[in-house]
Amino acid sequence: MSEDSLKVSKDRLREVNSILVSQPEPANKNSPYFSLAEKYNLKIDFRPFIHIEPVSVKDFRKQKIDILKHTAVILTSRNAVDHFFRLAKELKIEVPADMKYFCISEQTANYLQKYIVIRKRKIFTGQRTAQDLMTVLKKHKNEKYLFPCSDIRKDDIPNFLKENGYSYTEAIIYQTVASDLSDLADVNYDVIAFFSPSGINSLFHNFPDFKQNNTRIAAFGPTTAQAVRDHNLVLDIQAPLPNAPSMTGALELYIKKANGL
């Protein structure tokens, strides 16, 4: 790191009293965000910068996808689960009992029980990441996969399927949309925490003339960090870090330095 970048970083090391987290407020009252707020006497607000809207049956039909021509479904989130079964219901399709489900995590797999009796189904589970799920998919190359997703999604799984010659269909079944943040126009926070490029896009959708000034930007994950840079913003806090694998951990490290603790 150059002396200039060190100087810029040091100049931006200012006291933190307020943080805006661009996600819904945690339902768990033991969330580390609440502990962070109490420990350092911070004001932490939660506001989703994006929200999910369903793709209608009419728009889904325009994709000309026959769900029943597939033997397996790849599910990477609860949203994908919810909207897959919503569409099936609205299309009056009964998903066959022998349909296979490939889930990105145990959490997503367990969520399936909201719609099916999971002990009677063929469910394959990755540990946590897309890379983990790809390892599972390698053992099942002969399936006809349906990949239900948002209009904004990562390329890793579709690229893997395409490059390795899998039979698959990508189905856009919900959309990631910028939320209305107009009520925040005159509200300033010391730190805004982002978790996806969509959150950054929502900021500029709502406030095209946004000026960062002394607002510190925190970003979780490399794609979010890149989106910050692409919008010519200064990335002050990046997570995960080797010594801070969570956003709250990275925020705490910064606060300790900035607030002289």
C-alpha positions in Angstrom: 0.0 0.0 0.0 1.3 3.4 -1.0 1.9 6.3 1.4 -0.9 8.2 -0.4 -3.4 5.5 0.2 -2.3 5.1 3.8 -2.8 8.9 4.2 -6.3 8.8 2.7 -7.2 5.9 5.0 -5.9 7.7 8.0 -7.7 10.9 7.1 -11.0 9.0 6.9 -10.5 7.4 10.2 -13.2 9.4 12.0 -15.4 8.6 15.1 -18.4 6.4 14.5 -21.7 7.1 16.3 -24.2 5.9 13.7 -24.5 3.0 11.3 -27.1 2.2 8.6 -27.2 -1.6 7.7 -28.8 -2.1 4.3 -30.6 -5.2 5.4 -33.8 -6.0 7.4 -33.5 -5.8 11.2 -32.5 -9.2 12.6 -35.3 -11.1 14.2 -32.9 -12.6 16.7 -32.5 -10.3 19.6 -29.1 -11.8 20.3 -27.8 -10.5 17.0 -24.2 -9.3 17.1 -25.4 -5.9 15.7 -27.4 -5.3 18.9 -24.4 -6.3 21.0 -22.2 -3.9 18.9 -24.6 -1.0 19.4 -24.7 -1.6 23.2 -21.0 -2.1 23.6 -20.0 1.1 21.8 -23.1 3.2 22.4 -24.0 3.3 18.7 -27.2 4.1 16.8 -27.6 1.2 14.4 -30.6 1.4 12.0 -31.7 -1.3 9.5 -33.2 -0.6 6.2 -33.3 -3.0 3.2 -32.1 -1.2 0.1 -33.5 -3.9 -2.2 -36.6 -6.2 -2.1 -37.9 -9.1 -4.0 -40.9 -9.0 -6.4 -42.4 -12.2 -7.9 -42.4 -12.8 -11.6 -46.0 -13.3 -12.7 -47.3 -16.4 -14.4 -47.8 -14.4 -17.5 -44.2 -13.2 -17.6 -42.9 -16.7 -16.7 -44.8 -18.2 -19.6 -42.9 -15.9 -21.9 -39.8 -17.8 -21.0 -41.3 -20.9 -22.5 -40.1 -23.2 -19.8 -41.8 -26.5 -19.0 -41.0 -27.3 -15.4 -42.1 -31.0 -15.8 -39.4 -31.6 -18.4 -36.8 -31.3 -15.7 -35.6 -34.0 -13.3 -33.9 -31.8 -10.8 -34.0 -28.3 -9.3 -31.1 -26.3 -8.1 -32.0 -24.1 -5.1 -29.6 -21.4 -3.9 -31.8 -19.5 -1.5 -35.1 -19.4 0.4 -36.4 -17.0 -2.1 -35.8 -19.5 -4.9 -37.7 -22.2 -2.9 -40.6 -19.9 -2.1 -41.0 -18.6 -5.7 -40.5 -22.0 -7.3 -43.4 -23.6 -5.4 -45.5 -20.4 -5.8 -45.2 -20.6 -9.5 -45.9 -24.3 -9.5 -49.1 -23.7 -7.6 -50.2 -20.8 -9.8 -49.5 -22.9 -12.9 -51.5 -25.7 -11.3 -48.5 -28.0 -11.7 -47.9 -30.9 -9.3 -44.2 -31.3 -8.8 -43.4 -35.0 -9.2 -42.4 -36.9 -6.1 -39.2 -38.1 -7.8 -38.0 -34.6 -8.6 -34.5 -34.2 -7.1 -33.5 -31.1 -5.2 -29.9 -29.8 -5.1 -29.6 -27.2 -2.3 -26.7 -24.8 -1.6 -26.9 -25.5 2.1 -28.5 -27.5 4.8 -30.5 -24.5 5.8 -32.0 -24.2 2.3 -32.7 -27.9 2.3 -34.5 -27.8 5.6 -36.6 -24.9 4.4 -38.1 -27.3 1.7 -40.2 -28.9 4.4 -42.4 -25.8 4.2 -43.7 -27.3 0.9 -42.8 -31.0 0.8 -42.2 -33.9 3.1 -38.4 -33.9 2.8 -37.8 -37.4 4.2 -39.7 -38.8 1.1 -37.7 -36.8 -1.4 -34.2 -37.0 -3.0 -32.4 -34.0 -1.6 -28.7 -33.3 -2.2 -26.9 -30.6 -0.2 -23.8 -28.5 -0.4 -22.1 -27.3 2.7 -22.5 -23.5 2.2 -21.1 -22.1 -1.0 -21.7 -22.5 -4.7 -18.4 -24.2 -5.0 -19.5 -26.8 -2.5 -22.7 -27.4 -4.5 -20.7 -27.8 -7.7 -18.8 -30.7 -6.1 -22.2 -32.4 -5.5 -23.4 -31.6 -9.0 -20.4 -33.4 -10.5 -21.7 -36.7 -9.2 -25.1 -36.2 -11.0 -24.3 -35.1 -14.6 -27.2 -36.8 -16.3 -30.0 -34.9 -14.7 -32.1 -32.3 -16.6 -31.6 -29.3 -14.3 -33.9 -26.3 -13.7 -32.1 -23.3 -12.1 -34.7 -20.9 -10.7 -33.2 -17.6 -9.8 -33.5 -13.8 -9.8 -32.9 -11.5 -12.7 -29.8 -10.5 -10.8 -27.6 -13.5 -9.9 -24.0 -14.7 -9.7 -22.5 -16.4 -12.8 -20.7 -19.2 -11.0 -23.4 -22.0 -11.1 -24.7 -21.2 -14.7 -21.1 -21.0 -16.0 -20.2 -24.3 -14.3 -23.3 -26.0 -15.9 -22.6 -24.6 -19.3 -18.9 -25.2 -19.4 -19.3 -28.8 -18.3 -22.1 -29.7 -20.8 -25.0 -30.1 -18.3 -28.6 -30.1 -19.5 -30.1 -27.1 -17.7 -32.6 -24.3 -18.0 -32.3 -21.0 -16.2 -35.7 -19.7 -15.0 -36.1 -16.1 -13.8 -38.9 -16.5 -11.2 -38.4 -13.4 -9.0 -36.8 -9.9 -9.4 -34.4 -7.9 -7.2 -35.7 -4.4 -7.1 -34.4 -1.1 -5.6 -36.5 -0.1 -2.6 -37.8 3.4 -2.2 -35.3 5.3 0.1 -36.6 8.8 -0.4 -37.3 9.3 3.3 -33.5 8.9 3.9 -32.7 12.0 1.7 -31.8 14.2 4.6 -30.5 11.6 7.0 -26.8 11.1 7.4 -24.9 8.1 8.9 -21.3 7.8 9.8 -21.2 4.3 8.2 -23.4 2.5 5.6 -23.0 -1.2 5.3 -23.6 -3.0 2.0 -23.9 -6.7 1.2 -24.5 -6.9 -2.5 -23.9 -4.9 -5.7 -27.7 -4.5 -5.9 -27.6 -2.5 -2.7 -25.0 -0.1 -4.1 -27.1 0.2 -7.3 -30.2 1.0 -5.2 -28.3 3.8 -3.5 -27.6 5.5 -6.8 -31.1 4.7 -8.2 -32.6 6.6 -5.3 -29.9 9.3 -5.0 -28.2 9.8 -8.4 -26.2 12.7 -7.1 -25.0 10.9 -3.9 -21.8 12.4 -2.5 -19.9 10.2 0.0 -18.1 13.0 1.8 -17.3 11.7 5.3 -19.7 8.7 5.1 -17.7 5.5 5.5 -18.7 2.6 3.3 -18.5 -1.0 4.5 -18.9 -3.8 2.0 -19.2 -7.6 2.5 -17.7 -9.8 -0.2 -15.5 -9.1 -3.2 -18.3 -8.4 -5.7 -19.8 -5.8 -3.3 -16.4 -4.2 -2.8 -15.9 -4.0 -6.6 -19.3 -2.3 -7.0 -18.2 0.3 -4.4 -15.1 1.1 -6.5 -17.0 1.0 -9.8 -19.2 3.8 -8.4 -16.1 5.8 -7.5 -16.7 5.5 -3.8 -14.1 5.0 -1.1 -14.2 1.6 0.5 -13.4 2.2 4.1 -14.3 -1.2 5.7 -14.1 -4.5 3.9 -15.4 -7.9 5.1 -14.8 -10.7 5.6 -11.2 -10.3 7.0 -9.0 -13.1 8.3 -9.5 -11.8 11.8 -13.1 -10.7 11.2 -15.1 -13.1 9.2 -18.4 -11.2 9.7 -19.6 -7.6 8.9 -20.0 -6.9 12.6 -16.4 -8.1 13.2 -15.0 -5.8 10.6 -17.1 -2.9 11.8 -15.9 -3.5 15.4 -12.2 -3.4 14.3 -12.8 -0.1 12.5 -14.7 1.4 15.4 -11.9 0.5 17.9 -9.4 2.4 15.8 -11.7 5.3 14.8 -13.1 5.9 18.2 -9.7 5.5 19.9 -10.7 2.5 22.0 
